[in-house]
């Protein structure tokens, strides 16, 4: 049985990792942490466009390893939409392999985290300006609208987001 794949997506510093861990615990399922954070922390130099493909490959490898556990649900802390928007923002283009993966293997449900949480400084984050955060959030929203896949906006505190995420999953999975 193929697991129901849930992607947590959105701009940086919007609570994706927190929500991913909380959802995985609440659903008793595995989650794939954000591959970019680990990769960039270990890089030892400024990242380049080619590094995005390495992150993409790591995401796919990590996901495949989790799929061997045959979970009912799989939580993805970011996915290819993040790589697409990041690449387009930074380099003005996106590798066709990332775009192909988005088209051919989309998650079953996207959860789009809002920018209502306060910005938290981090050496890997690049867009603290509120106008940039809104512009990027709108890019995510547009990408999800055009995906044709189910998606839900999440806002509010961590407990509120978790509750709304669980409600969305129940609705789209037809769970009791």
C-alpha atoms as one frame of an Amber mdcrd trajectory, in Angstrom:
protein
   0.000   0.000   0.000   1.319   3.430  -0.949   1.479   5.865   1.971  -0.458
   9.111   1.982   2.322  11.661   1.449   1.891  15.023   3.175   4.238  17.865
   2.226   4.799  20.775   4.572   5.793  23.686   2.369   6.190  27.450   2.501
   8.780  30.177   2.875  11.610  29.967   5.358  10.945  30.549   9.057   7.266
  29.558   8.896   7.293  26.568  11.253   7.599  23.738   8.701  10.032  21.614
  10.695   8.131  22.065  13.943   4.863  21.077  12.301   6.478  18.113  10.532
   7.793  16.671  13.788   4.476  17.294  15.580   2.428  15.677  12.808   4.699
  12.652  12.635   4.344  12.153  16.368   0.576  12.687  16.298   0.082  10.262
  13.402   2.704   7.754  14.569   4.459   7.893  11.221   7.907   8.695   9.871
   8.904  12.093   8.568  11.647  13.153   6.255  13.473  16.136   7.747  14.510
  19.051   5.576  17.446  17.793   3.513  18.678  21.300   2.672  19.458  22.208
   6.275  21.707  19.195   6.863  23.368  19.537   3.454  24.067  23.268   3.790
  25.289  22.971   7.384  27.873  20.408   6.224  28.828  22.225   3.006  31.619
  24.441   4.318  31.244  27.001   1.511  28.543  29.212   0.021  26.049  27.107
  -1.894  25.810  27.144  -5.683  23.060  26.249  -8.115  24.407  22.701  -8.540
  23.956  22.137  -4.805  20.193  22.289  -5.243  20.353  19.088  -7.285  22.369
  17.426  -4.537  19.678  18.437  -2.051  17.012  17.103  -4.434  18.809  13.741
  -4.665  19.206  13.552  -0.886  15.484  14.264  -0.410  14.618  11.457  -2.814
  17.050   8.992  -1.194  15.791   9.795   2.297  12.171   9.431   1.192  12.821
   6.088  -0.501  14.426   4.771   2.687  11.321   5.750   4.677   8.972   4.214
   2.107  10.556   0.809   2.800   8.943   0.985   6.248   5.508   0.805   4.509
   3.980   3.615   6.566   0.349   4.658   6.272   1.437   8.312   6.248   4.715
   9.989   5.350   5.420  13.583   6.346   7.783  15.547   4.094   9.471  18.557
   5.696   9.694  20.549   2.466   9.742  18.995  -0.989  10.481  19.872  -4.587
   8.237  22.956  -4.620  10.635  24.551  -2.140  13.569  23.709  -4.410  11.719
  25.105  -7.422  10.887  28.431  -5.788  14.333  28.704  -4.188  16.020  28.035
  -7.538  13.794  30.447  -9.440  14.308  33.122  -6.781  18.088  32.744  -6.623
  18.971  31.726 -10.202  15.962  32.646 -12.332  15.399  29.052 -13.445  14.838
  25.533 -12.149  16.364  22.234 -13.238  13.973  20.224 -15.391  14.448  17.137
 -13.202  12.984  18.988 -10.230  10.064  20.228 -12.335   9.505  16.716 -13.675
   9.435  15.290 -10.155   6.843  17.877  -9.105   4.670  16.933 -12.075   5.083
  13.155 -11.854   5.268  12.481  -8.117   3.410  15.180  -6.200   2.427  14.662
  -2.584  -1.172  13.713  -1.853  -1.677  16.824   0.268   0.224  20.074   0.660
   0.125  22.056   3.894   1.206  25.656   3.238   2.557  27.358   6.353   1.744
  31.030   6.779   4.074  33.925   7.414   2.229  34.979  10.552   4.938  33.508
  12.800   7.725  35.901  13.757  10.918  35.733  11.721  13.653  33.791  13.531
  17.226  34.624  12.497  19.270  31.682  11.267  22.509  31.652   9.247  20.779
  29.687   6.456  17.817  32.048   6.059  17.956  34.771   3.425  14.656  36.713
   3.383  13.788  38.465   6.664  12.029  41.424   5.001   8.227  41.173   5.487
   7.602  42.206   1.876   9.906  39.419   0.657   8.194  36.908   2.923   4.789
  37.874   1.525   6.034  37.784  -2.070   7.530  34.330  -1.551   4.417  33.053
   0.240   2.353  34.158  -2.754   4.734  32.238  -5.042   4.076  29.101  -2.975
   0.351  29.711  -3.054   0.414  30.129  -6.853   2.477  26.946  -7.247   0.011
  24.950  -5.160  -3.005  26.363  -6.957  -1.486  25.395 -10.297  -0.531  21.927
  -9.016  -4.137  20.764  -9.014  -3.434  18.799  -5.819  -5.253  19.347  -2.528
  -3.683  21.930  -0.287  -4.546  23.819   2.875  -3.296  27.128   4.294  -2.139
  26.922   7.900  -1.777  29.887  10.222  -1.769  30.594  13.929   0.177  29.140
  16.811   1.837  25.725  16.648  -1.096  23.986  18.412  -3.618  25.640  16.075
  -1.609  24.666  13.004  -1.326  21.091  14.219  -5.070  20.858  14.840  -5.912
  22.283  11.413  -3.358  20.026   9.745  -4.874  16.948  11.401  -8.354  18.059
  10.349  -7.176  18.509   6.746  -5.515  15.106   6.698  -8.663  13.470   8.054
 -10.777  15.246   5.430  -8.557  14.352   2.470  -7.828  10.790   3.651 -11.474
  10.146   4.473 -10.492   9.092   7.967 -13.105   8.860  10.714
